[in-house]
């Protein structure tokens, strides 16, 4: 294999590995929300994920997209009350 072909192969393998890592991380982000059987819902112009009766008593996350709301919800698990 020529040097150029080897470099192309290495880059392709690196990209494939990165895609697998990204998919795994994204799957883990959805895991908590799926386990709690929560669904992002539209809240004004954004999205919300809520676990509890309301945002004052529960844990919630907000974002411009459902995925960003899930990320914010996951981070909210670690915020000080």
VEXDO-471285 format. One record per residue: y, x, z of N, C-alpha, C, O, CB in turn; residue in three letters. Coordinates in pm, 1 decimal. Atoms other than C-alpha are relative to their C-alpha. Glycine has a CB too. Layout:
BEGIN
{n.v = Y	n.u = X	n.w = Z	ca.v = Y	ca.u = X	ca.w = Z	c.v = Y	c.u = X	c.w = Z	o.v = Y	o.u = X	o.w = Z	cb.v = Y	cb.u = X	cb.w = Z	type = ala}
...
//
This chain:
BEGIN
{n.v = -117.1	n.u = 85.3	n.w = 0.0	ca.v = 0.0	ca.u = 0.0	ca.w = 0.0	c.v = 123.4	c.u = 90.0	c.w = 0.0	o.v = 130.0	o.u = 186.6	o.w = 76.0	cb.v = -0.2	cb.u = -97.1	cb.w = 122.8	type = unk}
{n.v = -120.4	n.u = -82.3	n.w = 5.6	ca.v = 340.3	ca.u = 141.1	ca.w = -89.7	c.v = 86.8	c.u = -27.8	c.w = 122.6	o.v = 70.6	o.u = -128.6	o.w = 191.2	cb.v = 79.4	cb.u = -27.2	cb.w = -130.6	type = unk}
{n.v = -88.4	n.u = 13.7	n.w = -116.2	ca.v = 607.0	ca.u = 191.0	ca.w = 174.1	c.v = 80.0	c.u = -128.6	c.w = -1.9	o.v = 100.7	o.u = -191.7	o.w = 101.7	cb.v = 94.3	cb.u = 117.0	cb.w = 7.1	type = unk}
{n.v = -79.9	n.u = 122.3	n.w = 14.4	ca.v = 811.8	ca.u = -98.3	ca.w = 38.9	c.v = -85.0	c.u = -123.7	c.w = 29.9	o.v = -39.3	o.u = -217.7	o.w = 94.9	cb.v = 59.7	cb.u = -9.4	cb.w = -142.7	type = unk}
{n.v = 89.7	n.u = 112.6	n.w = -25.0	ca.v = 511.9	ca.u = -332.8	ca.w = 45.1	c.v = -37.4	c.u = -8.1	c.w = 147.4	o.v = -45.9	o.u = -117.2	o.w = 203.8	cb.v = -126.4	cb.u = 12.0	cb.w = -85.9	type = unk}
{n.v = 32.0	n.u = -2.6	n.w = -142.1	ca.v = 420.1	ca.u = -222.3	ca.w = 397.1	c.v = 115.7	c.u = -57.2	c.w = 81.2	o.v = 94.4	o.u = -136.2	o.w = 173.1	cb.v = -32.2	cb.u = 143.3	cb.w = 45.8	type = unk}
{n.v = -117.3	n.u = 50.1	n.w = -71.2	ca.v = 773.6	ca.u = -290.4	ca.w = 516.1	c.v = 12.1	c.u = -151.7	c.w = -16.4	o.v = 43.6	o.u = -222.4	o.w = 79.3	cb.v = 127.8	cb.u = 69.7	cb.w = -50.8	type = unk}
{n.v = -3.3	n.u = 144.1	n.w = 24.1	ca.v = 764.1	ca.u = -635.2	ca.w = 355.8	c.v = -104.8	c.u = -73.0	c.w = 81.7	o.v = -78.0	o.u = -179.5	o.w = 137.3	cb.v = -20.3	cb.u = -29.3	cb.w = -147.3	type = unk}
{n.v = 108.1	n.u = 58.9	n.w = -78.4	ca.v = 431.1	ca.u = -709.7	ca.w = 523.3	c.v = 35.8	c.u = -2.3	c.w = 148.2	o.v = 14.5	o.u = -102.7	o.w = 216.2	cb.v = -130.6	cb.u = 77.5	cb.w = -21.9	type = unk}
{n.v = -39.9	n.u = -8.4	n.w = -141.4	ca.v = 560.9	ca.u = -593.1	ca.w = 862.4	c.v = 107.5	c.u = -103.8	c.w = 29.7	o.v = 101.6	o.u = -171.5	o.w = 132.4	cb.v = 51.4	cb.u = 142.5	cb.w = 34.8	type = unk}
{n.v = -105.5	n.u = 99.2	n.w = -20.5	ca.v = 871.7	ca.u = -809.0	ca.w = 824.0	c.v = -56.0	c.u = -142.1	c.w = -0.2	o.v = -14.8	o.u = -225.8	o.w = 80.1	cb.v = 107.4	cb.u = 13.9	cb.w = -107.9	type = unk}
{n.v = 61.7	n.u = 131.8	n.w = 6.2	ca.v = 660.1	ca.u = -1109.6	ca.w = 727.1	c.v = -76.9	c.u = -29.8	c.w = 129.1	o.v = -69.2	o.u = -141.0	o.w = 181.4	cb.v = -93.6	cb.u = -9.5	cb.w = -121.8	type = unk}
{n.v = 75.3	n.u = 18.3	n.w = -123.9	ca.v = 434.4	ca.u = -1059.9	ca.w = 1031.3	c.v = 94.2	c.u = -17.8	c.w = 119.1	o.v = 67.4	o.u = -98.5	o.w = 208.2	cb.v = -93.4	cb.u = 119.6	cb.w = 23.8	type = unk}
{n.v = -98.1	n.u = 11.3	n.w = -107.2	ca.v = 736.1	ca.u = -1014.3	ca.w = 1259.2	c.v = 61.8	c.u = -140.7	c.w = 0.2	o.v = 77.5	o.u = -202.4	o.w = 105.6	cb.v = 110.2	cb.u = 108.2	cb.w = -15.5	type = unk}
{n.v = -58.7	n.u = 132.9	n.w = 11.6	ca.v = 891.2	ca.u = -1337.0	ca.w = 1129.0	c.v = -100.1	c.u = -107.7	c.w = 42.4	o.v = -62.6	o.u = -204.8	o.w = 108.1	cb.v = 47.4	cb.u = -25.1	cb.w = -144.0	type = unk}
{n.v = 103.7	n.u = 95.0	n.w = -38.3	ca.v = 562.8	ca.u = -1523.3	ca.w = 1173.1	c.v = -16.5	c.u = -3.4	c.w = 151.9	o.v = -27.4	o.u = -110.7	o.w = 211.3	cb.v = -133.4	cb.u = 35.9	cb.w = -67.6	type = unk}
{n.v = 12.6	n.u = -7.0	n.w = -145.9	ca.v = 531.9	ca.u = -1403.0	ca.w = 1532.7	c.v = 119.4	c.u = -64.6	c.w = 68.1	o.v = 103.0	o.u = -135.2	o.w = 167.6	cb.v = -14.0	cb.u = 145.4	cb.w = 45.8	type = unk}
{n.v = -120.4	n.u = 59.1	n.w = -57.9	ca.v = 891.7	ca.u = -1503.3	ca.w = 1606.4	c.v = -3.3	c.u = -152.2	c.w = -11.4	o.v = 37.2	o.u = -222.6	o.w = 81.1	cb.v = 125.4	cb.u = 55.6	cb.w = -68.9	type = unk}
{n.v = 11.4	n.u = 144.5	n.w = 18.0	ca.v = 828.7	ca.u = -1850.7	ca.w = 1463.1	c.v = -98.7	c.u = -60.5	c.w = 99.4	o.v = -75.0	o.u = -169.3	o.w = 151.9	cb.v = -43.2	cb.u = -32.5	cb.w = -143.2	type = unk}
{n.v = 98.0	n.u = 48.5	n.w = -97.0	ca.v = 522.4	ca.u = -1890.2	ca.w = 1685.5	c.v = 58.4	c.u = -1.2	c.w = 140.8	o.v = 35.0	o.u = -95.0	o.w = 217.0	cb.v = -126.4	cb.u = 86.6	cb.w = -3.8	type = unk}
{n.v = -64.4	n.u = -5.2	n.w = -131.8	ca.v = 720.1	ca.u = -1783.7	ca.w = 1992.7	c.v = 101.0	c.u = -112.9	c.w = 13.6	o.v = 104.9	o.u = -180.5	o.w = 116.4	cb.v = 69.1	cb.u = 136.5	cb.w = 22.1	type = unk}
{n.v = -99.8	n.u = 106.8	n.w = -3.4	ca.v = 1002.4	ca.u = -2024.5	ca.w = 1907.4	c.v = -65.9	c.u = -136.4	c.w = 15.8	o.v = -18.2	o.u = -219.4	o.w = 93.2	cb.v = 85.3	cb.u = 2.6	cb.w = -127.1	type = unk}
{n.v = 71.4	n.u = 127.6	n.w = -10.8	ca.v = 757.4	ca.u = -2312.3	ca.w = 1862.6	c.v = -58.9	c.u = -18.5	c.w = 139.1	o.v = -58.7	o.u = -129.3	o.w = 192.7	cb.v = -111.1	cb.u = -8.3	cb.w = -105.1	type = unk}
{n.v = 56.8	n.u = 6.4	n.w = -135.0	ca.v = 591.7	ca.u = -2230.0	ca.w = 2194.9	c.v = 108.4	c.u = -31.6	c.w = 103.5	o.v = 87.5	o.u = -114.1	o.w = 192.4	cb.v = -69.9	cb.u = 132.8	cb.w = 35.2	type = unk}
{n.v = -110.9	n.u = 24.3	n.w = -93.5	ca.v = 924.9	ca.u = -2220.9	ca.w = 2380.1	c.v = 47.9	c.u = -144.1	c.w = -13.0	o.v = 70.5	o.u = -211.0	o.w = 87.8	cb.v = 117.3	cb.u = 98.5	cb.w = -26.1	type = unk}
{n.v = -45.2	n.u = 137.0	n.w = 21.9	ca.v = 1033.6	ca.u = -2550.0	ca.w = 2222.9	c.v = -101.1	c.u = -98.9	c.w = 58.7	o.v = -61.8	o.u = -198.7	o.w = 119.1	cb.v = 20.9	cb.u = -27.0	cb.w = -150.8	type = unk}
{n.v = 104.1	n.u = 86.0	n.w = -55.6	ca.v = 702.0	ca.u = -2708.7	ca.w = 2320.3	c.v = 9.2	c.u = -4.3	c.w = 151.9	o.v = -6.5	o.u = -110.5	o.w = 212.1	cb.v = -138.8	cb.u = 48.6	cb.w = -43.3	type = unk}
{n.v = -13.4	n.u = -5.5	n.w = -145.3	ca.v = 749.8	ca.u = -2593.3	ca.w = 2679.4	c.v = 122.6	c.u = -77.0	c.w = 47.4	o.v = 119.3	o.u = -139.3	o.w = 153.5	cb.v = 8.0	cb.u = 145.0	cb.w = 47.0	type = unk}
{n.v = -120.7	n.u = 74.9	n.w = -36.3	ca.v = 1100.3	ca.u = -2741.6	ca.w = 2686.4	c.v = -28.5	c.u = -150.0	c.w = 2.8	o.v = 21.3	o.u = -220.8	o.w = 90.3	cb.v = 114.5	cb.u = 30.5	cb.w = -99.0	type = unk}
{n.v = 33.7	n.u = 142.2	n.w = 5.7	ca.v = 958.5	ca.u = -3082.6	ca.w = 2588.3	c.v = -102.8	c.u = -40.2	c.w = 105.2	o.v = -114.6	o.u = -158.5	o.w = 137.4	cb.v = -52.0	cb.u = -34.9	cb.w = -137.3	type = unk}
{n.v = 112.1	n.u = 29.1	n.w = -88.3	ca.v = 669.7	ca.u = -3056.4	ca.w = 2835.3	c.v = 40.3	c.u = -80.8	c.w = 123.4	o.v = -23.9	o.u = -181.5	o.w = 152.9	cb.v = -64.9	cb.u = 128.5	cb.w = 43.1	type = unk}
{n.v = -41.2	n.u = 70.2	n.w = -121.6	ca.v = 853.8	ca.u = -3167.2	ca.w = 3152.1	c.v = 42.3	c.u = -142.7	c.w = -31.6	o.v = 2.5	o.u = -236.6	o.w = 37.3	cb.v = 114.5	cb.u = 74.8	cb.w = 69.3	type = unk}
{n.v = -47.7	n.u = 132.9	n.w = 38.0	ca.v = 1023.7	ca.u = -3458.7	ca.w = 2979.2	c.v = -118.6	c.u = -88.7	c.w = -38.8	o.v = -122.1	o.u = -206.3	o.w = -2.6	cb.v = 101.7	cb.u = 9.5	cb.w = -117.1	type = unk}
{n.v = 117.4	n.u = 77.9	n.w = 39.4	ca.v = 691.2	ca.u = -3570.4	ca.w = 2828.3	c.v = -85.7	c.u = -34.0	c.w = 121.4	o.v = -136.4	o.u = -145.7	o.w = 132.2	cb.v = -83.3	cb.u = 76.8	cb.w = -103.5	type = unk}
{n.v = 79.9	n.u = 23.4	n.w = -119.9	ca.v = 509.1	ca.u = -3532.2	ca.w = 3161.0	c.v = 59.2	c.u = -112.3	c.w = 84.4	o.v = -14.1	o.u = -194.1	o.w = 140.0	cb.v = -10.5	cb.u = 128.1	cb.w = 82.9	type = unk}
{n.v = -68.4	n.u = 103.7	n.w = -78.4	ca.v = 769.6	ca.u = -3751.8	ca.w = 3333.3	c.v = 17.3	c.u = -129.7	c.w = -79.8	o.v = 69.8	o.u = -228.5	o.w = -28.4	cb.v = 137.1	cb.u = 51.0	cb.w = 46.4	type = unk}
{n.v = -10.3	n.u = 115.8	n.w = 89.6	ca.v = 752.6	ca.u = -3995.7	ca.w = 3038.4	c.v = 145.2	c.u = -45.9	c.w = -18.1	o.v = 175.8	o.u = -165.1	o.w = -15.0	cb.v = -84.5	cb.u = -115.6	cb.w = 54.1	type = unk}
{n.v = -141.7	n.u = 29.1	n.w = 22.0	ca.v = 1126.1	ca.u = -3973.4	ca.w = 2979.5	c.v = 29.7	c.u = 6.1	c.w = -148.9	o.v = -35.7	o.u = 78.4	o.w = -224.1	cb.v = 90.4	cb.u = 99.3	cb.w = 78.1	type = unk}
{n.v = -43.9	n.u = -1.0	n.w = 139.1	ca.v = 1298.4	ca.u = -4042.7	ca.w = 2650.8	c.v = 150.4	c.u = 18.9	c.w = -5.0	o.v = 223.6	o.u = -49.3	o.w = 66.7	cb.v = -41.1	cb.u = -130.3	cb.w = -72.3	type = unk}
{n.v = -144.5	n.u = -11.6	n.w = 17.8	ca.v = 1640.5	ca.u = -3921.1	ca.w = 2545.0	c.v = 54.4	c.u = -132.2	c.w = -55.0	o.v = -8.9	o.u = -196.8	o.w = -138.5	cb.v = 35.3	cb.u = 118.8	cb.w = -95.5	type = unk}
{n.v = -62.4	n.u = 121.0	n.w = 51.5	ca.v = 1874.9	ca.u = -4212.9	ca.w = 2486.6	c.v = 145.5	c.u = 28.1	c.w = -33.2	o.v = 207.6	o.u = 118.3	o.w = 23.1	cb.v = -11.4	cb.u = -115.6	cb.w = 101.4	type = unk}
{n.v = -138.4	n.u = -15.5	n.w = 44.5	ca.v = 2211.3	ca.u = -4247.4	ca.w = 2317.5	c.v = 92.1	c.u = -38.9	c.w = 114.9	o.v = 72.3	o.u = -141.9	o.w = 179.3	cb.v = 29.1	cb.u = -86.8	cb.w = -127.1	type = unk}
{n.v = -97.4	n.u = 25.2	n.w = -106.1	ca.v = 2501.2	ca.u = -4228.5	ca.w = 2563.8	c.v = 137.8	c.u = 28.0	c.w = -57.7	o.v = 181.8	o.u = 143.0	o.w = -60.6	cb.v = -28.0	cb.u = 88.6	cb.w = 127.6	type = unk}
{n.v = -128.4	n.u = -19.9	n.w = 67.5	ca.v = 2834.9	ca.u = -4283.3	ca.w = 2393.2	c.v = -21.4	c.u = 76.6	c.w = -128.5	o.v = -99.2	o.u = 35.1	o.w = -214.3	cb.v = 99.7	cb.u = 74.4	cb.w = 91.0	type = unk}
{n.v = 14.0	n.u = -82.8	n.w = 120.0	ca.v = 2869.1	ca.u = -4011.1	ca.w = 2131.3	c.v = -111.5	c.u = 102.8	c.w = 13.8	o.v = -146.0	o.u = 170.2	o.w = -83.3	cb.v = 130.9	cb.u = 70.4	cb.w = -30.3	type = unk}
{n.v = 102.3	n.u = -101.6	n.w = -23.7	ca.v = 2598.8	ca.u = -3794.1	ca.w = 2288.8	c.v = -133.1	c.u = -60.8	c.w = 38.9	o.v = -158.8	o.u = -179.2	o.w = 17.4	cb.v = 45.4	cb.u = 95.4	cb.w = 107.3	type = unk}
{n.v = 133.5	n.u = 38.8	n.w = -42.0	ca.v = 2248.0	ca.u = -3809.1	ca.w = 2427.9	c.v = -19.3	c.u = 33.1	c.w = 146.2	o.v = 44.8	o.u = 124.2	o.w = 198.7	cb.v = -106.5	cb.u = 69.1	cb.w = -85.2	type = unk}
{n.v = 25.5	n.u = -19.5	n.w = -142.4	ca.v = 2114.6	ca.u = -3830.6	ca.w = 2783.5	c.v = -149.3	c.u = -8.7	c.w = 26.3	o.v = -221.2	o.u = -83.9	o.w = -39.4	cb.v = 76.5	cb.u = -104.4	cb.w = 85.0	type = unk}
{n.v = 134.2	n.u = 13.0	n.w = -56.1	ca.v = 1785.5	ca.u = -3773.7	ca.w = 2963.5	c.v = 21.6	c.u = -22.2	c.w = 149.5	o.v = 89.2	o.u = 57.1	o.w = 215.0	cb.v = -92.1	cb.u = 128.6	cb.w = -29.8	type = unk}
{n.v = -21.8	n.u = 37.2	n.w = -140.1	ca.v = 1772.1	ca.u = -3940.3	ca.w = 3306.8	c.v = -133.1	c.u = -23.7	c.w = 68.5	o.v = -220.1	o.u = -94.4	o.w = 17.5	cb.v = 88.9	cb.u = -125.7	cb.w = 10.6	type = unk}
{n.v = 115.3	n.u = 24.9	n.w = -85.3	ca.v = 1509.8	ca.u = -3927.3	ca.w = 3578.8	c.v = 54.5	c.u = -53.8	c.w = 130.6	o.v = 108.9	o.u = 21.8	o.w = 211.1	cb.v = -87.2	cb.u = 129.7	cb.w = 21.9	type = unk}
{n.v = -52.2	n.u = 64.8	n.w = -118.9	ca.v = 1602.6	ca.u = -4173.4	ca.w = 3849.8	c.v = 71.9	c.u = -128.8	c.w = -36.4	o.v = 76.3	o.u = -168.5	o.w = -152.9	cb.v = 93.8	cb.u = 93.7	cb.w = 75.2	type = unk}
{n.v = -66.7	n.u = 129.3	n.w = 19.1	ca.v = 1796.8	ca.u = -4495.4	ca.w = 3894.7	c.v = 131.6	c.u = 12.0	c.w = -76.3	o.v = 163.3	o.u = -71.9	o.w = -160.6	cb.v = 25.5	cb.u = -65.0	cb.w = 134.2	type = unk}
{n.v = -130.5	n.u = -18.3	n.w = 64.5	ca.v = 2134.7	ca.u = -4360.8	ca.w = 3784.1	c.v = 38.4	c.u = 147.2	c.w = 6.2	o.v = -31.3	o.u = 227.2	o.w = 68.7	cb.v = 109.3	cb.u = -88.4	cb.w = 67.9	type = unk}
{n.v = -35.8	n.u = -142.2	n.w = 6.6	ca.v = 2320.7	ca.u = -4035.1	ca.w = 3718.4	c.v = 48.3	c.u = 54.8	c.w = 134.3	o.v = 44.5	o.u = 176.0	o.w = 155.6	cb.v = 107.6	cb.u = 21.3	cb.w = -105.0	type = unk}
{n.v = -43.2	n.u = -46.9	n.w = -131.0	ca.v = 2457.6	ca.u = -4019.8	ca.w = 4074.7	c.v = -118.4	c.u = 38.7	c.w = 88.9	o.v = -109.8	o.u = 133.6	o.w = 166.8	cb.v = 83.3	cb.u = -107.0	cb.w = 68.6	type = unk}
{n.v = 115.4	n.u = -23.0	n.w = -87.4	ca.v = 2114.6	ca.u = -4031.4	ca.w = 4238.8	c.v = -112.9	c.u = 76.3	c.w = -68.3	o.v = -196.3	o.u = 136.6	o.w = -0.7	cb.v = -52.6	cb.u = -131.7	cb.w = 50.4	type = unk}
{n.v = 109.7	n.u = -62.4	n.w = 72.7	ca.v = 1888.3	ca.u = -3894.6	ca.w = 3966.8	c.v = 35.3	c.u = 137.8	c.w = -52.2	o.v = 137.0	o.u = 196.8	o.w = -15.8	cb.v = -42.0	cb.u = -87.3	cb.w = -113.8	type = unk}
{n.v = -21.4	n.u = -127.3	n.w = 69.9	ca.v = 1859.9	ca.u = -3581.4	ca.w = 3760.3	c.v = 20.8	c.u = -35.0	c.w = -146.2	o.v = -56.0	o.u = -111.8	o.w = -204.0	cb.v = -121.6	cb.u = 100.9	cb.w = 19.7	type = unk}
{n.v = -28.7	n.u = 35.3	n.w = 138.6	ca.v = 2013.3	ca.u = -3595.1	ca.w = 3415.9	c.v = 47.0	c.u = 121.8	c.w = -77.6	o.v = 92.1	o.u = 221.6	o.w = -21.3	cb.v = 105.3	cb.u = -111.0	cb.w = -6.7	type = unk}
{n.v = -47.8	n.u = -101.6	n.w = 91.6	ca.v = 2095.9	ca.u = -3383.8	ca.w = 3117.1	c.v = 68.1	c.u = -66.9	c.w = -117.3	o.v = 27.4	o.u = -174.7	o.w = -160.8	cb.v = -114.8	cb.u = 90.1	cb.w = -47.5	type = unk}
{n.v = -77.5	n.u = 55.0	n.w = 110.8	ca.v = 2345.1	ca.u = -3441.8	ca.w = 2837.9	c.v = 10.1	c.u = 102.4	c.w = -111.5	o.v = 5.8	o.u = 223.0	o.w = -87.3	cb.v = 140.5	cb.u = -42.7	cb.w = 46.8	type = unk}
{n.v = -16.8	n.u = -89.7	n.w = 113.0	ca.v = 2385.6	ca.u = -3298.9	ca.w = 2490.8	c.v = 38.3	c.u = -75.5	c.w = -125.6	o.v = 31.1	o.u = -198.2	o.w = -132.1	cb.v = -126.6	cb.u = 78.9	cb.w = -23.7	type = unk}
{n.v = -38.7	n.u = 57.7	n.w = 129.1	ca.v = 2503.8	ca.u = -3354.7	ca.w = 2136.0	c.v = -121.1	c.u = -48.9	c.w = -79.2	o.v = -107.4	o.u = -130.5	o.w = -170.4	cb.v = 77.3	cb.u = 102.7	cb.w = -82.2	type = unk}
{n.v = 124.0	n.u = 40.2	n.w = 66.5	ca.v = 2141.1	ca.u = -3394.0	ca.w = 2025.3	c.v = -104.2	c.u = -29.6	c.w = 108.6	o.v = -87.1	o.u = 11.9	o.w = 223.2	cb.v = -51.0	cb.u = 111.9	cb.w = -99.4	type = unk}
{n.v = 105.1	n.u = 21.6	n.w = -100.1	ca.v = 1825.6	ca.u = -3515.6	ca.w = 2199.5	c.v = -55.7	c.u = 131.7	c.w = 55.1	o.v = -81.1	o.u = 143.4	o.w = 175.0	cb.v = -113.4	cb.u = -82.2	cb.w = -60.8	type = unk}
{n.v = 53.5	n.u = -128.5	n.w = -45.8	ca.v = 1697.7	ca.u = -3157.6	ca.w = 2213.2	c.v = 94.4	c.u = 68.5	c.w = 99.1	o.v = 49.3	o.u = 123.1	o.w = 199.8	cb.v = -25.6	cb.u = 92.1	cb.w = -119.6	type = unk}
{n.v = -97.0	n.u = -61.7	n.w = -92.1	ca.v = 2018.2	ca.u = -3029.9	ca.w = 2376.8	c.v = 4.5	c.u = -74.8	c.w = 132.7	o.v = 24.4	o.u = -13.3	o.w = 237.4	cb.v = 140.6	cb.u = 3.0	cb.w = -63.4	type = unk}
{n.v = 5.6	n.u = 77.4	n.w = -124.5	ca.v = 1998.9	ca.u = -3313.4	ca.w = 2631.0	c.v = -123.6	c.u = 39.0	c.w = 81.1	o.v = -117.7	o.u = 47.3	o.w = 203.8	cb.v = -1.1	cb.u = -152.0	cb.w = -30.0	type = unk}
{n.v = 121.9	n.u = -43.9	n.w = -67.7	ca.v = 1642.2	ca.u = -3206.9	ca.w = 2711.4	c.v = 20.4	c.u = 137.2	c.w = 62.7	o.v = -20.3	o.u = 159.9	o.w = 176.6	cb.v = -118.3	cb.u = 3.4	cb.w = -98.1	type = unk}
{n.v = -27.6	n.u = -133.1	n.w = -56.0	ca.v = 1752.5	ca.u = -2845.5	ca.w = 2757.3	c.v = 87.4	c.u = -10.2	c.w = 123.6	o.v = 61.2	o.u = 55.9	o.w = 224.1	cb.v = 67.5	cb.u = 89.7	cb.w = -104.5	type = unk}
{n.v = -89.9	n.u = 17.5	n.w = -114.1	ca.v = 2034.5	ca.u = -2956.4	ca.w = 2988.4	c.v = -73.7	c.u = -64.5	c.w = 117.3	o.v = -51.7	o.u = -27.2	o.w = 232.6	cb.v = 121.9	cb.u = -85.7	cb.w = -39.9	type = unk}
{n.v = 80.8	n.u = 63.2	n.w = -104.4	ca.v = 1792.7	ca.u = -3180.5	ca.w = 3181.2	c.v = -88.3	c.u = 103.6	c.w = 68.9	o.v = -96.0	o.u = 107.1	o.w = 191.7	cb.v = -86.6	cb.u = -113.3	cb.w = -59.4	type = unk}
{n.v = 86.0	n.u = -103.7	n.w = -57.5	ca.v = 1552.2	ca.u = -2889.2	ca.w = 3229.2	c.v = 80.2	c.u = 95.0	c.w = 88.0	o.v = 33.4	o.u = 134.4	o.w = 194.8	cb.v = -70.9	cb.u = 78.5	cb.w = -111.1	type = unk}
{n.v = -85.0	n.u = -88.0	n.w = -80.2	ca.v = 1836.7	ca.u = -2669.1	ca.w = 3354.3	c.v = 48.5	c.u = -70.4	c.w = 124.6	o.v = 69.2	o.u = -5.9	o.w = 227.4	cb.v = 118.7	cb.u = 49.0	cb.w = -81.4	type = unk}
{n.v = -47.2	n.u = 76.3	n.w = -116.3	ca.v = 1951.5	ca.u = -2947.9	ca.w = 3588.7	c.v = -99.8	c.u = 6.0	c.w = 114.7	o.v = -61.5	o.u = -12.8	o.w = 230.2	cb.v = 25.6	cb.u = -145.8	cb.w = -38.6	type = unk}
{n.v = 101.4	n.u = -10.7	n.w = -105.6	ca.v = 1625.5	ca.u = -2905.8	ca.w = 3780.2	c.v = 34.4	c.u = 110.6	c.w = 99.3	o.v = -9.1	o.u = 106.7	o.w = 214.4	cb.v = -138.2	cb.u = 26.0	cb.w = -61.1	type = unk}
{n.v = -28.5	n.u = -117.3	n.w = -81.8	ca.v = 1765.8	ca.u = -2580.0	ca.w = 3917.4	c.v = 142.4	c.u = 4.2	c.w = 53.9	o.v = 178.8	o.u = 97.7	o.w = 125.2	cb.v = -26.0	cb.u = 123.5	cb.w = -79.3	type = unk}
{n.v = -138.3	n.u = 2.1	n.w = -48.3	ca.v = 2126.9	ca.u = -2677.4	ca.w = 3986.6	c.v = 5.1	c.u = -40.5	c.w = 145.8	o.v = -76.9	o.u = -119.5	o.w = 192.6	cb.v = 85.5	cb.u = -95.4	cb.w = -84.0	type = unk}
{n.v = -22.1	n.u = 40.5	n.w = -138.9	ca.v = 2250.6	ca.u = -2703.9	ca.w = 4342.2	c.v = 57.0	c.u = -140.9	c.w = 2.9	o.v = 138.0	o.u = -179.2	o.w = -81.5	cb.v = 95.1	cb.u = 98.9	cb.w = 72.5	type = unk}
{n.v = -47.6	n.u = 138.6	n.w = -12.9	ca.v = 2311.1	ca.u = -3058.6	ca.w = 4456.3	c.v = 128.2	c.u = -1.5	c.w = 79.6	o.v = 185.4	o.u = -108.0	o.w = 102.5	cb.v = -106.4	cb.u = -90.3	cb.w = 67.4	type = unk}
//
